[in-house]
Amino acid sequence: MSVAERDFIIIGGGIIGLVLGYKLKLRHPKRMVLVLEKEQNSLCHGTGRNSGVIHSGIYYPPETLRAKYCISGSKQLKNYVIKKNLWIDQCGKILLPTSTKTVESIPLLLDRANQNGVEASLLNGAELRALEPNCNPRFNTGVHVPFTSVVDPKEVAGSILSDLLKVDGEILYGHKVTQVNAESGAVVAGGRQFMGKVVINAAGLHADTIAGLTDLVSSYSFLPFKGKYWRLDSSIKMRKLVYPIPNLDLPFLGVHTAHNRAGDVYLGPSSTPVFGRENYRRLNGLHAKEALSLMGSFGKKILFNVNGLRTLGLRELRLLLPKGIQREADLLLEPSLSDHLYIAPDKVGIRSQIFDDENNHLLNDFVIQKQARVIHILNAISPAFTASFGLADRLLERYVE
């Protein structure tokens, strides 16, 4: 088997892999950059199923990687979209408390906004309704975050792919990686062998699988969650995104609104355990060995309520039915709106969540591990799409250059 040599090999052609490849070529135009993707395009998984929200970074503790990369990445992503004349709705976001406990979380949220440099205003019910007439400020208070925007994630990914190719970056679709040698940088994909001076694992849902090929030693295990959205009928339009003030100890933001460039409005997502990393619909994407492994892992954690997973799981199971979504929606929006719900099977995603087995909790931050010639990006959870530009900068500066 002949060996094709490259300076940089990136495993995974989603948004993070595309941005990394593009930034590498801008910084090192004479270096050879190769992106390997097992699918026939970059949109089959997280990138193509993303809500397209450019998050502000208000939620995250300032010392976390999510905060650091989201803050720098969101500004770069928004500037990129505007510079390229891509579609963007600079709509802003309203955050509403849905219980007395989340009312008490508002000072912490505003403190994080201040530390992270995020513009956020505490408003009363009348002011919030003036911004978004469909919202339901039950506690007569909420937070307005004007920076938050919505873009078309497929359009953004397509533009970055085009830019990568223009600067002589290379991407090979239909090339599933089956072997990786961390010491030598040898990668086998699609029956071909490549040699990279630096290999970056940006495989998203399959990042742990790639890490397994390199025999990376870690205390993390894969624990995916499926998110499903429900669509409101076309008569409903929203000016702003409306989110609940979340439980800041969990990695999930709760049921919220989302909308796209066509004006379609969605409610979701659910965050339910799933037994296949590509199990988007019914039995599709289920594989017996993986399903049994995940069932065992989830079952044990739910049985003993590890990290509150039983409590979370029971709550999220209710969101599989319209009534469950309606109850959550009524906490945020005018109650009559929840009567307009429709199932939206095309709006389904799977979160590439990992679990820390040593400390018994869901990982609530990005994880980057270096292993000889390989850099692993693990736990690329939300806001990975927003953070992609910032994540690429820090990774290249700290681990590559």
PyMOL commands that set and color helices and strands:
alter all, ss='L'
color gray80, all
select helices_A, chain A and resi 15-27+65-83+100-103+106-116+125-131+153-166+204-213+288-303+306-320+322-330+335-340+384-400
alter helices_A, ss='H'
color red, helices_A
select strands_A, chain A and resi 3-11+33-37+53-54+88-89+93-96+121-124+141-145+149-151+170-173+177-181+186-189+192-201+220-222+225-232+241-244+256-259+265-268+272-273+341-351+354-356+361-362+367-371+374-378
alter strands_A, ss='S'
color yellow, strands_A
deselect
rebuild
show_as cartoon
